[in-house]
Every structure is written in C-alpha cells, then in structure tokens.
Amino acid sequence: MPDIDESQLIDASLQGNSAAFGELVQIHQHRLFNAMANFCGNATEAEDVVQEAFVQAYLKLAKFQQNSQFYTWLYRIAFNAAISRKRRKRVEASVDKNREEAGLEPVDGGDAPGDQMMRDEQAALVHKALAMLSDGHREILVLREMDGCDYEQIAELLDINVGTVRSRLHRARMQLKERLVELG
C-alpha cells in the first residue's frame, strides 16, 4: 500500500481489512518494541507487551479518536500493558539475568575485545541504574535518550505539558547519575 496514510489504514481496518491493520503493525512494531525493550529491560517481556498492545489496539480501534498520532495511542496501550504485567509479577528478577536473556547490548566485531567488554560493563551498569529508578523516571529517560523523542512528543505521549517534561527529565537524569555513582 504505497503512499497511503495512517488514517486511511485505520479507516480500512475499521471496515474489516485486516491487511490494513497488518500494515499499521509493520509501520510501528520496531519502534514500539525498542521502546518497550528499553522500558522492560527484557526482550522477551517486551515482545509479549508489544503483542498484547497490538491485540488491544485492534480490539479498541473503534475507540481511537484520530486527534492524536496512532503511535502515541499505541504507546500508551503498550506502556499500560507493561505496567500491568509488572504489577502482576511483583517478583524482582536479577538485573544481570534479565540483561543476559535480553541480549540488548549490540555486538560490534570491529573493536578490540577489551573495548567491547568495557562497553558491555558500562551498559550493564546503566541498565542496573535504570532498573533502580521509578517507572515514571525510567519511562521519561527511555523516551528521550533511547527512543529519541523530542520534548513535544514526550509531552503528548505522557499527556503532560512540555515544562513538566523538562523538570521530570532533569530529576530523572539526576537520579540516574546518583544511582550510577552508587553502583560505580
């Protein structure tokens, strides 16, 4: 479906065209997975959350008011699903085990082995520090620093004003810095 916009895909989906919804999934699945993998800290958990989000989005598509971006609406569904799953579990898993299972650190064959090891250790430290933050602080850091959202996008995703984004992001960065010093 070249040159078709999201509102047309949504309308087609609402009329029973499952291929149109499949196109929406293809457009957003990678970005949503990356955001949820960074938030959940576990690729398997992120896959489950993303799948659940798309199922919920399909079931609730008629309720989507097209006054915001589809991704924004979808992200909120995924974030709420991730929080719900976390509440249901309430069992703290080892951060190191989650990192090993998730395999989130990229492998770059061009560097010396020592360089890669240092980056892996730094990434593990950041993941540990992120895991120590509140869900709200982790979410805003993931959106800004890992998902690359600008302040306006974050404000829309979290349904807060830009000034609040700036202050929460500042507090989250300060908390992350404190956790990194504690762990370092």
SEKOLDO-842369 format. One record per residue (C-alpha): residue in one letter; x, y, z. Coordinates in steps of 0.5 Angstrom, whole numbers. Layout:
residu|c1|c2|c3
A|X|Y|Z .
...
This chain:
residu|c1|c2|c3
M|0|0|0 .
P|5|5|-2 .
D|3|13|-1 .
I|-3|11|4 .
D|-3|15|10 .
E|-5|12|17 .
S|-12|15|18 .
Q|-13|11|11 .
L|-10|5|14 .
I|-14|6|21 .
D|-21|7|17 .
A|-19|1|12 .
S|-18|-3|19 .
L|-25|-1|22 .
Q|-28|-3|16 .
G|-25|-10|17 .
N|-19|-10|12 .
S|-14|-14|17 .
A|-8|-13|12 .
A|-9|-5|13 .
F|-8|-7|21 .
G|-2|-11|19 .
E|1|-5|15 .
L|0|-1|22 .
V|3|-6|26 .
Q|9|-6|21 .
I|10|1|21 .
H|10|1|29 .
Q|13|-5|31 .
H|20|-4|31 .
R|20|3|34 .
L|15|0|40 .
F|19|-6|41 .
N|25|-2|42 .
A|22|3|47 .
M|19|-3|51 .
A|25|-7|51 .
N|29|-1|54 .
F|23|0|59 .
C|22|-7|61 .
G|30|-9|61 .
N|28|-16|58 .
A|27|-17|50 .
T|22|-23|52 .
E|18|-19|56 .
A|18|-13|51 .
E|16|-18|46 .
D|10|-20|50 .
V|8|-13|52 .
V|8|-11|44 .
Q|4|-17|42 .
E|-1|-15|48 .
A|-1|-8|46 .
F|-3|-9|38 .
V|-8|-14|40 .
Q|-11|-9|45 .
A|-10|-3|40 .
Y|-14|-8|34 .
L|-20|-9|39 .
K|-20|-2|41 .
L|-19|1|35 .
A|-26|4|34 .
K|-25|8|40 .
F|-19|11|38 .
Q|-20|19|36 .
Q|-16|21|31 .
N|-14|27|34 .
S|-7|25|36 .
Q|-2|20|33 .
F|-3|13|32 .
Y|4|11|35 .
T|2|16|41 .
W|-4|12|43 .
L|-1|5|41 .
Y|5|7|46 .
R|0|9|52 .
I|-3|2|51 .
A|4|-1|51 .
F|6|2|57 .
N|0|1|61 .
A|1|-6|59 .
A|8|-6|61 .
I|6|-3|68 .
S|0|-8|69 .
R|5|-14|68 .
K|10|-11|72 .
R|5|-11|78 .
R|2|-18|77 .
K|9|-21|77 .
R|12|-16|83 .
V|18|-21|84 .
E|24|-18|83 .
A|29|-22|78 .
S|36|-21|77 .
V|38|-15|73 .
D|44|-19|71 .
K|40|-25|69 .
N|35|-20|65 .
R|41|-17|61 .
E|44|-23|59 .
E|37|-26|57 .
A|35|-20|53 .
G|42|-19|50 .
L|41|-12|49 .
E|48|-10|48 .
P|50|-9|41 .
V|56|-13|39 .
D|61|-10|34 .
G|66|-14|31 .
G|71|-8|29 .
D|73|-7|36 .
A|79|-10|41 .
P|76|-15|46 .
G|77|-10|51 .
D|73|-4|48 .
Q|67|-9|48 .
M|68|-11|55 .
M|68|-4|57 .
R|62|-2|54 .
D|58|-8|56 .
E|60|-7|63 .
Q|58|1|62 .
A|52|-2|59 .
A|50|-7|65 .
L|52|-1|70 .
V|47|4|66 .
H|41|-2|66 .
K|42|-3|73 .
A|42|4|75 .
L|36|5|70 .
A|32|-1|74 .
M|33|3|81 .
L|29|9|78 .
S|22|9|79 .
D|17|7|73 .
G|16|15|71 .
H|23|17|71 .
R|25|11|67 .
E|20|12|62 .
I|22|19|61 .
L|29|17|60 .
V|28|12|56 .
L|23|16|51 .
R|28|22|51 .
E|35|18|51 .
M|34|12|48 .
D|27|13|43 .
G|30|20|41 .
C|23|23|43 .
D|23|31|43 .
Y|20|34|49 .
E|14|36|45 .
Q|13|28|43 .
I|14|26|50 .
A|9|31|53 .
E|4|28|48 .
L|6|21|50 .
L|5|22|57 .
D|-1|27|57 .
I|3|33|61 .
N|6|40|59 .
V|13|41|56 .
G|15|45|62 .
T|13|38|66 .
V|17|34|61 .
R|23|38|62 .
S|23|38|70 .
R|22|31|70 .
L|27|29|66 .
H|32|34|70 .
R|30|30|76 .
A|31|23|73 .
R|38|25|70 .
M|40|27|77 .
Q|37|20|80 .
L|40|16|75 .
K|47|20|76 .
E|46|19|83 .
R|45|11|82 .
L|51|11|77 .
V|55|14|83 .
E|53|9|88 .
L|54|3|83 .
G|61|5|81 .
